[in-house]
Amino acid sequence: MTIDHILEAIDINLKPFAFCEIRGASTTLALPEQTQAILHYITSGAGKIVIGKRPSQHISTGAIILLPAHQHHSLISATESGNPLPQCRPIDASLEHLLTGTGQQTLTAVCGLVDVSYRGITGLLNLIQTPLIAQLAPGDRIRNAMDEMLLELANPTVGTKALARSLLEQCVIMLLRRHHLEGHKSVEWLRGAEDQQMWNALQYILNRPQSHHTVESLADKVSMSRASFAEKFKKTYGTSPIELLRSVRLQRAAELLTATDFPVKVIASKVGYQSRSYFTRAFEIEFGKAPDTYRKTTKKNLDLTKKKQSKID
């Protein structure tokens, strides 16, 4: 198993849903967290992106940002005047137009929900704990593919959805490959593909997070000693098996809270927690709000997104 095999076999699903326009210096557009990863592509202007409590990062025309799910973030316009792509008007593709502020200075971006799956394992982008942010220069292959996708969305015709999906797949694969070759920590999980034992351990966690996994049981499944397995897992994935399991369980719980009406106690059990109170504490630490509160806010955001997506489909 190699990284090439993973990149060849991944399936990428794109749901473009918004065209953001932020007018005026220092104007902020706050974007709610989603249950899927979000891709932003800056089509014009300059400004900053603030993700959670992380320091702000400068962005300008050609920047591409891939955020894992459940990341609250804001786009902020700077004083540089916009220079939009002259032939590209994503609003023509029936994307939701999110407009804030007034003035001549404008930061614009196209936003979409992205999911990556591999052989039935979905949500692989949720393994990216650190956002991927790349400032693409004119002529960059990823930027060229993104611009082509935008032009296609702006002028939809026969085959637009298939072509847009193909172009996005190119973008995501090139983005993951570039960050992997640069040794970016956010894609450390890709290195597991080069070691069958580590990849099998990851699949056990992703496929059955509700099971009573321990370091010992996972080491047993891949025929390694506990100490060797724990050390190798941490070196490969940048985190311990139990920490990754906790994160995957809570991510699945967040998905169930949004997609179902199961009681919180039932969801806790479905993802491997026997105690509702322990689950609630862990969930609040991970997402900053109680499960019931999270359910209300994210369901509202998801309903809005589905309405926007229905305009495209």
N, C-alpha and C positions, 0 to 999 in steps of 0.2 A: 504494500500500500504506500503510495506517495502523495504528496500535495497535488501533483498533476492529476492523479486519479480523482481526487476530491473536486478540484476545479472543473474537471471534465463532466462530472456527474451531478453537480449541484443544479437545483431548479430554482429559478428566481421569479418571484411574482411581484409586479409593480402595480400600485393603485395611486396614480396621480390624483390629488384632490384639491390643491389650492395654488393660487398665484398670489403671492404676498407683495404688497407695495407699501413701503414705509417712507413717508414724505417728511422732510424737515430735519435739520440737524438735531441729533440726540433724541429723536423720536423712537419709542420702543414698541415693538409688537411682541407681546407675551404669547407663547404657543403652548397649549396644554399637552401633558404627557399622553402617549398613546400606548396601546397594548402591542404594537408592532414597531419595528425599527422605522426610523424616518430618514429620508434622503432629502437634503436641500441642495439646490444648485443656484448659485447667485448669478443672475442674468445681467445685472447692471448695478453700478454704484459701488459704494464702499461703506463699511461700518464695522460692527462687532457682533459676536455671538457670545451670549452668556449661558452656560449650561450648569444648572444646579448652583452649587456654591463654588464652582471652579472659577479661576481668574478668566476675565474676558479675553477673547482672541480676535485679532483683526481679520476681516474678510473683505474681499472685493470681487469684481467681475471675474468669473471663472472659478471661484471657490466651490468645492464640493464637500459636503458635510454628511457623514453617516452616523446617526445616533442610535444606540440600542433603545429598546422599549423602555417606557417609564421614566423618561428624562424630561423634566420641566426645563424649558429654555426660552430665551428671548433673542430677537434680532433687533439691532439698534443701528439706525442710519447715522452716517457721519456727514461731514460738510462737503464731500466730493459730489459733484452733480452727476446725475445718471447718464449712461451711454447705452441705451437699450439696443438689443439686436434688432436692426431695422425691419427684418422680415418676420420676426417672431412675436406673435401675440398669443401667449398660452391661454388667455381668457377665451379665445375663439373655440377652444376645445371643451368649453363648458366647465372649466375649473372654477371652483369657488374663488371669488375675488376678495381677498382680505386686505383692506385698505385702512391705514391709520396715519394721522398727522396731515399737515399742510405745508406747502413750501416747494421750492425748486429742487432741493437736494433729495434724491430718491435712491433707496436700496430696494431692489426687486429680486424675488426668488421664486422658483417653482418647487413645490413640496410634494412628496409622495410617500406612501407607506410601502415598505419593502419587506418581503419575507424570503428567506433562503432555506431550502430543505435539501436533505441528502438521503436518498434511499429510505424515505418515509420518516426521517427524523426532521421535524420542523423547528423553526425558531433558532437556527444556528447563529443568527446575528445577535441573539441575546447573550451569547457567550462573549461578545465584545463588551468589555466593561468600560473601556476608555473610548470616547468618540473618535472617529477617523475624520480628520480635517486636512484637506490638501488644497493649496492655492495653485491652480493650474495655469501655466503660461499659455499665451496664444500659440496654437499649433500643437499643443499637447494632445496625445491620442485620446485620452479620457475626455478632455474638453471638446475635441472635435466630435466624438460620439454623442456627448450630451447635447451639443448644439444641434446635431442632426435630429436627435430625438425631440427636442423642443420644436424645431421647424415642422416635424411630422405631426406633433400634437396640435400645432397652430393651424395646420391645413389638413384636417383629417379626411381620408378617402379610403378606398378599398385597401385592406391590409395594414391600416395604420396601427391597430393594436398589436398585431404580430410583429411588425417592424420595430415599434417602440419597445416591446419586450426584449427583442433581440439586441437592440442597441443598449438597453439598460444592462442586460446580462454582460455585454462586453465591458461596460463601465465598472460594474461591481467586481468582475473577475480581475480586471486590470488594477483596480484600487486595492483589492485584497492582496494581489501578487506584489504590488509595489511596497505596501506596508510590510509584508512578510520579508521581502528581500532587504528592506531597511532595518529589520529587526524590531519593528514596532511591537510593544508589549500587548497591544489590544488584539493582535491576531496570533498570539502564542499558541492558541488551541489548534491552529493549523499544523503545528509541528507534530502533534500527536498522530497525524496521518502517516508519518514516516516510521512509526513504531507500532506494530500490530497489537502488542499487549496494552499500550497506553490508549490506543484508539478503541480497543474492545472495552476497556474500563470506562472510557467516556460514554460509549454507547449504553452500557449497563445503567449508568446514572441517568442519561437522557431518556432512555426507553421506559425505565421503571423507577422513577424518583420516589414513588410511594413505598417501595420495598425497604425492608429493614437493613439497609446497607451499613456496613462498618468498614474501617480500613482493612481489618482482617478478612472480612468476607469478600471484598473487592480484590484483595491481593490473592486470595484463594482462587477466585474465578479466572485470574490470568496467570496462575501458577508461579507466583512470586512470594518471597518472604515479606512480612509486614514492613520491616524497616526499608528494604530495597524498593518496594512498591511506593511507599510514602515519599521517599526521597526522589525517586524518578518522576512520580506524578507531579510533585511540586516544581521540579526543574522543567518539566515539559509544559505544564499549563499555568505556571505562575501562581498557583494556589493549592491548598490541600484538598484531598478528595472530599472531606466532610464540608469544607467551606463551599466548594463548588456544588455539592449536593444540596446544601441549604439554599443557595442562590437559585438553583433550578427548581426546587420545591416551591419557593416563594413566587417565582415567575409563573409557574403553572397555576398556583393558587390565584394569582392576579388575573390570569386568563379565565379561570372558572368563575371568579367573582363577576367578571364582565359579561361572560357569554351564557351564564346559567342563573337560575334562581335558587340553587341549592343553598340551604342554611350554612352559615359560616362553620358550624361544627362539622357538618358533612364534608365540606371542602377541606377543612383541616385534616380530616381522616384520609381523604382521597389522595392527599399529597404527602402523607406519612407522619402527620402529627396526631398523637393520641390525646393531647390536652389542648382544648380550645384556648385557654388563657396563655399557655406557652406559645401557641401559634400566633395569637394576637400580638404578643410582645415582640416576637421575631418579625412579624409583618410590619409593625410600626417602625421598628429600627430600619428595616429595608426601604420602606416607601414613605415614611414620615406621616402616615395617617392610619387610623384603625381600618380593618377590613370593610366594615359597613360603610364608612365614609368614602373609602376608595371606590367601592361598588357604585355609589350614587354619582360621584363625579365622573368616573371613567365611562359609565354607561351613557351618560349625557353626551360626553365627547364622541363616543362611538356612534351614537344615533345621528349626530350631526354629520360625521364623516360619511356614514352610509348614505345619507341623503345627497351629499355632494357627489359621491361615487356613482349613484344611480343616474345622475345627469350624463355621465360619460358612457356608461354601459348601455 
